[in-house]
Amino acid sequence: MEIIVKQDYDQMSRCAAEHIAELIRKKPNSVIGFATGRTPIGTYRELIRMHKEEGLDFSQVVTFNLDEYLGLGMDLSKPYALDQSYQRFMYEELFNHINIKKENIHIPDGLTKNPDEFCKAYEEAIKEAGGIDLQILGIGGDGHWAFNEPGSTLDSRTRVEKLNEQTIKDNYEAFYKEAGFTMDEMPHYAITMGLGTILEAKSLLMLANGAKKAKVVAKALYGPVTDQVTASAIQVYKGKATIILDKEAASMLDSKDYN
Ligand SMILES: N[C@@H]1[C@@H](O)[C@H](O)[C@@H](COP(=O)(O)O)O[C@@H]1O
């Protein structure tokens, strides 16, 4: 695993975008797993800039998103702030601004009538696409990947997961609060790729920034591999893992471990 530490959020974002762009240039029909959250927004802005100014071509790229709130789907009749679906996030923050084909985009359907069947089909679709070449990941406040909350096993697959209190609170603070929502309007369930699904990706790119993430990043990288910090699964990952952090998020790591 390679750990890269950058001075600040902007440099972290540029470095992450370059990592993704390099793969797309090498393999134009790459299958990329995208993540939501505050962390990757800067990376997506940089990818948009690369598309517009440098012609980075997404026309053959295939995508699979990590997760979606159960019960939410893109609702264009609402302004963006009032539509907190991850699907809307991806279109607003990235897909609307690059030349990706709509039919190549896969995001779990939070409005599905049959979540179990949907989850099975999502796993199948990833396999049919040839597997994920690069999975982008953030890390939740309790150390989760996607919505793999504490207790998720290393062999877990795409499924419905109940969100824990801290995750609901973190997501409220990060997105819902400023849009005027109350805590009782928060979704409590989500469809998430499993840890087993994520660990099958050919490479991983994990991002974290800010002092708030320092402790959980250290736990994930140095602590025991435990279902209480599901990002600790990175320690048993067999493919190529790259971790890009800003200085603050890396503040509890040993400086000999990173570039
Ligand atoms: N499901 C998402 C995760 O994929 C994301 O990594 C996490 C952290 O988000 P942020 O980047 O806003 O800290 O939030 C949610 O729980």
PDBQT file of the ligand as one rigid body, heavy atoms in Angstrom, charges set to zero:
ROOT
HETATM    1  N1  LIG A 301     -21.428   6.651   2.430  1.00  0.00    +0.000 N 
HETATM    2  C1  LIG A 301     -20.568   7.763   2.551  1.00  0.00    +0.000 C 
HETATM    3  C2  LIG A 301     -19.117   7.311   2.487  1.00  0.00    +0.000 C 
HETATM    4  O1  LIG A 301     -18.848   6.740   1.227  1.00  0.00    +0.000 OA
HETATM    5  C3  LIG A 301     -18.186   8.480   2.757  1.00  0.00    +0.000 C 
HETATM    6  O2  LIG A 301     -16.848   8.064   2.687  1.00  0.00    +0.000 OA
HETATM    7  C4  LIG A 301     -18.491   9.047   4.128  1.00  0.00    +0.000 C 
HETATM    8  C5  LIG A 301     -17.586  10.191   4.511  1.00  0.00    +0.000 C 
HETATM    9  O3  LIG A 301     -18.002  11.383   3.934  1.00  0.00    +0.000 OA
HETATM   10  P1  LIG A 301     -17.190  12.705   3.924  1.00  0.00    +0.000 P 
HETATM   11  O4  LIG A 301     -16.291  12.637   2.742  1.00  0.00    +0.000 OA
HETATM   12  O5  LIG A 301     -18.246  13.780   3.753  1.00  0.00    +0.000 OA
HETATM   13  O6  LIG A 301     -16.455  12.827   5.210  1.00  0.00    +0.000 OA
HETATM   14  O7  LIG A 301     -19.846   9.494   4.136  1.00  0.00    +0.000 OA
HETATM   15  C6  LIG A 301     -20.838   8.535   3.828  1.00  0.00    +0.000 C 
HETATM   16  O8  LIG A 301     -21.008   7.680   4.918  1.00  0.00    +0.000 OA
ENDROOT
TORSDOF 0
